[in-house]
Amino acid sequence: MFLKKHAQDTYIKYILAADGRILLDEYDDRVLRNYVKGLDGEQLFYEMTQSLSCLQLWDVSVEMKGSVQFDFLFISDGRIYHFEIKNFSGNYSFMHGNLVSEHGYVYKDVLSQLMRADYKLKELVRSTRYEVISRVVFINPSFRVEGWRGHSNVLFHHQLDGVIDYFKNSEVTREDYELAAYLIKQHRTHNKYQRIKYYPVTEMKKEMRCPKCRKLSLCHVKNMHYTSCYCGYTEKLDSTIFRVIDELEILKVGPLKITTLVEWTGLNRKTIERFMQKYCERQEKYCYSLKNVVKTKESTTFLPEIT
């Protein structure tokens, strides 16, 4: 049971919205690629474990004489299981404690980062009875490493079925909920990348983005109330328009107007007018805002009341 999910910070939301619409600078492009690769790995782990009955937290960042981030925390049977996800793919060699890719990239001892987070987590819950167990998970099934002799703190994709079976019948206690609430309270949302470079909106491509493949390739199916992408993704037309509005807000396009949505979606004016009439209210001449009833977005925290 996930009580907290990952939430993107302002900077990540912006470069995700700008990606493909305009050429990102080298820094933004590098950050985006690393983020997307890491998120894909975490999303896979989330999908594999979301049906478990133990309490789960996805993405907890804590300030403890410096920041420390925990990818996943599972609470079960008097223990906190900390999983750090690595989405490496392809062939690697293990040399002198480092992972070396077939292209020559060197990744320093991945266990050092894990053990630092493990130490911080133990300090954070020192006053509780909970034991901390930390593991690195190489989540990508295509990952291969030559010269690896094994380590008790490391798991590979083919070993995750056993991990999932272990947590399937976990019983949750009041104390578990209290610990989860404490850990969520310690979470600090911050933009570790600091700066945002805003790109000129007038130079951006104005097309609808597919949430599955992230390409600007989502199209309205003629005479139907849904959109589709060549990757196979489909969704209701209204849901697509809502996401376009979100991106326009992130990109700071300006006031919400019918003409703006027509331009950025490629939909005909009558379709946008019907959407506006159903979900929006007029603020001033030609400008609209979403009605309060549709403004509430899904929270990333799902902590039930403890009684």
C-alpha positions in Angstrom: 0.0 0.0 0.0 1.6 3.2 -1.2 1.1 6.1 1.2 3.4 8.5 -0.7 4.3 8.6 -4.4 7.0 10.5 -6.3 6.2 14.1 -7.2 8.2 16.2 -9.7 9.6 19.5 -8.7 9.1 22.7 -10.6 12.3 22.5 -12.6 11.7 18.9 -13.7 8.1 19.7 -14.7 9.3 22.6 -16.8 12.0 20.7 -18.8 9.6 17.8 -19.3 7.0 20.2 -20.8 9.6 22.0 -22.9 11.3 18.8 -24.2 10.6 18.2 -27.9 9.1 21.6 -28.3 12.4 23.4 -28.4 16.1 22.5 -28.4 17.1 22.3 -24.7 20.6 23.5 -23.7 23.2 20.9 -22.8 22.6 21.2 -19.0 18.8 20.8 -19.2 19.1 18.0 -21.7 21.5 16.0 -19.5 19.4 16.5 -16.4 16.3 15.4 -18.3 17.8 12.3 -19.8 19.2 11.2 -16.4 15.8 11.9 -14.7 13.7 10.1 -17.2 16.0 7.0 -17.2 15.9 6.9 -13.4 12.1 7.5 -13.3 11.5 4.7 -15.7 13.4 2.3 -13.4 11.5 3.5 -10.3 8.2 3.3 -12.2 8.9 -0.3 -13.1 9.7 -1.1 -9.4 6.5 0.7 -8.4 4.3 -1.3 -10.8 5.9 -4.6 -9.7 5.2 -3.8 -6.0 2.1 -1.7 -5.8 -0.3 -4.5 -4.9 1.7 -5.4 -1.7 0.0 -5.0 1.7 2.9 -3.5 3.6 3.2 0.3 3.9 5.3 1.9 1.1 6.7 5.3 0.5 8.1 6.4 -2.9 10.7 9.2 -2.8 11.4 10.6 0.6 14.0 13.4 0.9 15.3 14.5 4.3 17.6 17.2 5.5 20.1 15.7 8.0 23.3 17.7 7.9 22.9 17.6 4.2 20.2 16.1 2.1 19.6 12.4 1.6 17.0 10.8 -0.6 15.4 7.4 -0.3 13.9 5.9 -3.4 11.5 3.4 -1.7 10.8 2.6 1.9 8.7 -0.5 2.8 7.6 -0.9 6.4 6.8 -4.4 7.6 7.3 -6.7 10.5 9.4 -4.4 12.7 11.7 -3.4 9.8 12.2 -0.6 7.3 13.3 -1.9 4.0 15.1 0.7 1.9 15.4 0.1 -1.8 17.7 2.2 -4.0 16.8 1.7 -7.7 19.4 1.7 -10.5 18.2 1.5 -14.1 21.5 0.5 -15.8 21.1 -1.4 -19.0 23.4 -3.3 -21.3 26.8 -5.0 -20.5 29.1 -3.9 -17.7 32.3 -5.1 -16.0 32.9 -4.9 -12.3 36.4 -3.6 -11.7 38.0 -2.4 -8.4 34.6 -1.7 -6.9 33.4 0.3 -9.9 30.9 -0.5 -12.7 32.4 0.1 -16.2 30.1 0.1 -19.2 31.0 -1.4 -22.5 31.3 2.2 -23.8 33.9 3.0 -21.1 31.8 5.0 -18.7 32.8 4.5 -15.1 30.3 4.5 -12.2 31.9 4.7 -8.8 31.1 2.2 -6.1 27.3 2.2 -6.1 27.3 0.7 -2.6 28.8 3.9 -1.1 25.7 5.9 -1.9 23.5 3.1 -0.5 25.4 2.8 2.8 25.4 6.6 3.3 21.6 6.6 3.0 21.4 3.5 5.2 23.4 5.3 7.9 21.2 8.4 7.7 18.0 6.3 7.8 19.2 4.5 10.9 19.9 7.9 12.6 16.4 9.1 11.6 14.6 6.2 13.3 17.1 5.6 16.1 14.4 6.3 18.7 12.1 3.5 17.3 12.4 -0.3 17.6 12.6 -0.7 13.8 15.6 -2.4 12.1 16.8 -0.8 8.8 17.7 -3.1 5.8 19.0 -1.4 2.7 19.4 -2.9 -0.8 20.5 -1.7 -4.3 18.1 -3.0 -7.0 19.4 -3.2 -10.5 15.9 -3.1 -12.0 16.6 -3.4 -15.7 16.3 -7.0 -16.9 18.8 -6.3 -19.7 21.6 -5.4 -17.2 24.6 -7.7 -17.3 27.8 -7.4 -15.3 30.9 -9.4 -15.8 33.2 -10.1 -12.9 30.5 -9.7 -10.3 31.0 -12.0 -7.3 27.8 -11.1 -5.5 26.9 -9.0 -2.5 24.2 -9.3 0.1 23.1 -5.7 -0.4 22.5 -6.0 -4.1 19.5 -7.4 -6.0 18.9 -8.0 -9.7 15.6 -8.0 -11.6 15.4 -11.8 -11.6 15.5 -11.8 -7.8 12.5 -9.5 -7.3 9.9 -12.3 -7.4 11.2 -13.5 -4.1 11.1 -10.0 -2.6 7.5 -9.6 -3.7 6.5 -12.9 -2.3 8.1 -12.0 1.1 5.8 -8.9 1.4 2.6 -10.3 0.0 1.0 -11.2 3.4 2.4 -8.4 5.5 0.2 -7.3 8.4 0.1 -3.6 9.1 0.0 -2.2 12.6 -0.8 1.1 14.1 2.8 1.5 14.9 3.7 1.0 11.2 1.3 3.8 10.3 2.7 6.1 12.9 6.2 5.5 11.6 5.1 6.1 8.0 3.4 9.4 9.1 6.6 10.5 10.8 8.7 9.7 7.7 6.4 11.6 5.4 6.4 14.5 7.8 10.3 14.6 7.5 10.1 14.8 3.7 11.3 18.1 2.3 10.4 19.1 -1.3 13.2 21.1 -2.8 14.6 21.9 -6.2 18.1 20.6 -6.1 18.9 22.0 -9.5 18.1 25.6 -8.4 17.7 27.4 -11.7 15.1 27.4 -14.4 16.0 28.7 -17.9 12.7 29.7 -19.5 12.7 29.2 -23.2 10.7 31.5 -25.7 7.2 30.2 -26.0 6.9 31.7 -29.5 9.6 29.3 -30.8 8.0 26.1 -29.3 6.2 23.4 -31.3 2.5 23.4 -30.5 1.4 19.8 -30.5 -0.2 17.4 -28.0 2.2 15.2 -26.0 1.6 11.5 -25.4 2.1 10.7 -21.7 3.3 7.2 -22.5 6.1 7.7 -25.0 6.4 11.5 -24.2 6.5 12.3 -28.0 4.5 15.2 -29.5 2.5 12.6 -31.5 -0.9 12.5 -29.8 -3.7 13.1 -32.4 -7.5 13.4 -32.2 -9.3 10.5 -33.8 -11.7 12.1 -36.3 -15.4 12.1 -35.2 -14.4 10.3 -31.9 -14.1 11.5 -28.3 -10.6 10.2 -27.8 -7.0 10.8 -28.9 -4.4 8.2 -29.9 -0.6 7.9 -30.5 1.3 5.6 -32.8 2.8 4.0 -29.7 -0.6 2.5 -29.0 -1.7 4.9 -26.2 -5.3 6.2 -26.2 -7.3 8.4 -23.8 -10.4 10.4 -23.6 -10.3 13.8 -25.5 -11.1 15.8 -22.3 -8.2 14.2 -20.4 -5.9 15.2 -23.2 -7.1 18.8 -23.1 -6.6 18.9 -19.3 -3.0 17.8 -19.8 -2.4 20.4 -22.5 -3.7 23.1 -20.1 -1.3 21.8 -17.4 1.6 22.1 -19.8 0.6 25.6 -20.9 0.6 26.7 -17.3 4.0 25.1 -16.6 5.4 26.7 -19.8 3.9 30.1 -18.8 2.2 30.6 -22.1 -0.2 33.2 -20.6 -4.0 33.4 -20.0 -6.1 30.5 -20.9 -8.0 31.3 -24.1 -10.0 29.4 -26.7 -7.6 30.5 -29.4 -4.6 29.4 -27.4 -6.0 25.9 -26.9 -7.0 25.6 -30.6 -3.4 26.6 -31.5 -1.7 24.1 -29.1 -4.0 21.1 -29.7 -4.9 21.4 -33.4 -8.6 20.8 -32.4 -11.4 22.7 -34.0 -12.8 25.7 -32.2 -16.2 24.1 -31.5 -14.6 21.2 -29.7 -12.6 23.7 -27.5 -15.7 25.8 -26.9 -17.7 22.8 -25.7 -14.8 21.9 -23.3 -14.6 25.5 -22.0 -18.4 25.6 -21.4 -18.2 22.3 -19.4 -15.1 22.8 -17.3 -14.2 26.5 -17.3 -15.5 29.8 -16.3 -14.9 33.2 -17.9 -12.7 35.5 -16.0 -12.5 38.5 -18.4 -12.9 39.1 -22.1 -11.5 36.0 -24.0 -9.8 34.6 -20.8 -10.9 31.5 -18.8 -10.0 29.5 -15.8 -10.8 25.9 -14.7 -13.7 25.6 -12.4 -12.8 24.9 -8.8 -14.4 21.5 -9.0 -11.8 20.3 -11.5 -8.8 22.0 -10.1 -8.1 19.5 -7.4 -5.3 17.2 -8.5 -4.3 13.8 -7.1 -2.1 14.1 -4.1 1.1 12.3 -3.8 0.4 11.4 -0.2 -2.3 9.0 0.8 -2.1 8.7 4.6 -5.3 7.5 6.3 -6.4 8.9 9.6 -5.0 6.9 12.5 -7.6 6.0 15.1 
